[in-house]
């Protein structure tokens, strides 16, 4: 429960900082796919994952940013629920068009709530097109990790 309170606090802080600073930024939408692996209740395995996300990153000067994100991810097995997510990310602008970030939030699906933490790298390939890699660790009754690659557009 402390983890959920910390993540919710971080999201609130992100929104407060961004709105009070009236920082410039950019919106983004993406599709992503990858793998989820799990271990718990005497079972382990891995499955393919496909998802979409959208968010807004607020600039905190020339070298940093903070952002909010909503997502929907689906493990590609029959009868699996969609994992809806809401989270925040904070990171550094590294070089031309590259962002390195830490992420945290909550996933909701099938009547369960699971906080997550992660990290990633996003790079613009020109114009508004970008590619992304991201790792997430969900903290629930079972141990779930995801690794995904994505492509998206900024606006």
N, C-alpha and C positions, 0 to 999 in steps of 0.2 A: 504494500500500500504506500510506503514511503517513496518507492520508485515512481509510482503513478503521480503522486503529489509533486515530485521534483520535475517530471516531464511536463505536467500541466503548468507549473510555475515558469519553466523555461519558455513555453509557448506564449504565455501571457507577457513575459518580459520581452520576447521578440516583437510582439504586436505593439507593446507600449513604446519601446525604443524606436521602432520604425515609424509609428504614427506621430510621436512627439518630435522627432527629427525631421519629419516630412521628407525623408530621404528619397532620392531618385532610385529607380530599380527597373526590373523587367519581369514580365510574366513568362511562364513556360508551360508547355504541354509535351507529353512524351508517351511512347509505348516502350515496353521493356519485356524481356524474357530471360529466363535463367533456370536455376535449379534450387530446390529446397531439400535440405537433408535434416533428418530428425532422429532422436534417440530417446526412448522413454517407454514405460509400461512394458518392458521386456521386448520391445520391438525397435527396429531401426530400418532406415531406408532412405531413398531419395526419389524425388519426382520433379517433373518439369513444371515451371511456373510462367504465367503470362499475365501482364498487367498494364495499366495506364495510370498516369499521374498528372497533376497540374499544380502549379504553385506560383508564388511571387517572391522574388529575392529583392531585398532592400539593400542598397549600397550604403556601407559605413565607411566612406572615404575611398581612396584609391586602391587599398589593399585588402579590404575585408567586406563581408556581407553577412546578412542574416535573412532567413526565408521561412515561409510557411508552405505546407504542402498537404494536399488531399490525394488519396490513391485508392485503387481497387485492384487486387491481385487474386488470381485463381490458380490453385494447384490443378494440373490437368489430369485429374482422375475422376471417375464417375462419383457423383454424390458429394463432392467436396463443396464447401461453402466459399463464397467470395469473401476475402479478407479486406474490409474497408479500413483505411488508415487516415489519421490526421497527425501531423507532426511539424517539427521545425528543423532547420539546419543552420549551422553557423560555420563560416569558413574563410579561407584566404583566396584572393585572386593572385595566381602565380603565372607570370608571363602573360603573353598575349592570348586572351580568350580561354584560359584554363582556371578552373576553380577546384580546390581541394576542400572537403567539408566533413564535419561530424554531424550525425543526424540522430534524432530521438523522437519518439511519439508513442501513439497507442494504435493497436490494431483491433478491430471488432469483427466478429463473424461467428455464426453458429451459436449465439448466446454467450460467447466467451469474450473477454477483453485481455489483451496481452500487450504490455509495454515492450518497446524495442529500442535498441541503440545500434548505430551503424556508422559507416564512413564511406566516402566515395570520391570520385574524380569525374569532372565534367569538362569537356573541351569543345569549343566552337570550331567548326570546319570551314567557316566562311559564311558571311551573311548571318542569317538567323538559325542555321542548322547546327545541331550539336550531337555529340555522342557522350555516353555516360557509362561508368561501371560503379556498382554499389554493393556493399555487403551489409546485411542486417542480422542481428541476433535477437530473437524474440524470447522473452523471459516469461514462461508459462509453466504449467505442470510438466510438459515435456520440453526437451531441448530442441529448438527449431532454429536453423540458420538458412539464410538465402544469399545467393550471389547472382547478380543480374547485370545484363548489358542493355542499354536503351538508346534510342534515337529520339530527337525532339526538335521543337521549334521554339524560339523565344520571340516575344513581341513587346 
